[in-house]
Amino acid sequence: MGPVLLQDASHPHMNRLLLIYAYEPEELGGEGDFVLAEQQSAVAKRRAFRARTWGGYARVAGKPFAVFLDEWGDEVAEAIGRKPRATEPFNYADFVGAWFFADLVEDPRQVAYDEVLRRPTLRDLMRSLGFEFQGSPMPGWAGVECIVFSVESCVETLEGVLSTTKQSEIVRIHRNDRLIRESLVSQSGP
């Protein structure tokens, strides 16, 4: 295999891509495959699940509470019957997957998918190593697109190629079961 360049002329100053992986949680339909997620968005998603007030969620979503209400107050009112105060209790699990305001914090699997697709050389390399890109089954489908793989050696081989081509500073990948679980599955219980 010749040199693998993960930056191309259209993206000469790409930011570093930090990917994490773990077994996809069974609650999300995981069938023994590993799933990739983008690390920073996984941290944000975990923070959304941990937010206990509406103001806390607005901060996680990157908005002052007044701006959040200006932009999303009508939908929030539809979801809970009125516009909340910043200090009122909030449970992200009650809204994620059902309301657009909950999508202000992106799914880290989707972010990983989108970021890898923006890097055609990386995408092609990953496909050749056994990573599977699961896209939307039909136009307009609101599901999450993600990258899965069935054997952990895919990551080891990818890391080896990145290391030998001095690209490991551009793309980093490591296993983080806890962060994947905490960013994708509500920890608040039933």
Secondary structure, DSSP 8 states (H G I E B T S, - for coil): --------TT-TT---EEEEEEE--GGGT--S-EEEEEHHHHHHHHHHHH--BHHHHHHHTTS-HHHHHHHHHHHHHHHHSS---TTSB--GGGTTTT-GGGGGS--HHHHHHHHHHT-HHHHHHHHHTT-EEE--SSTT--S--EEEES-THHHHHHHHHHHHTT-TTTEEEEE-HHHHHHHHS-SS--
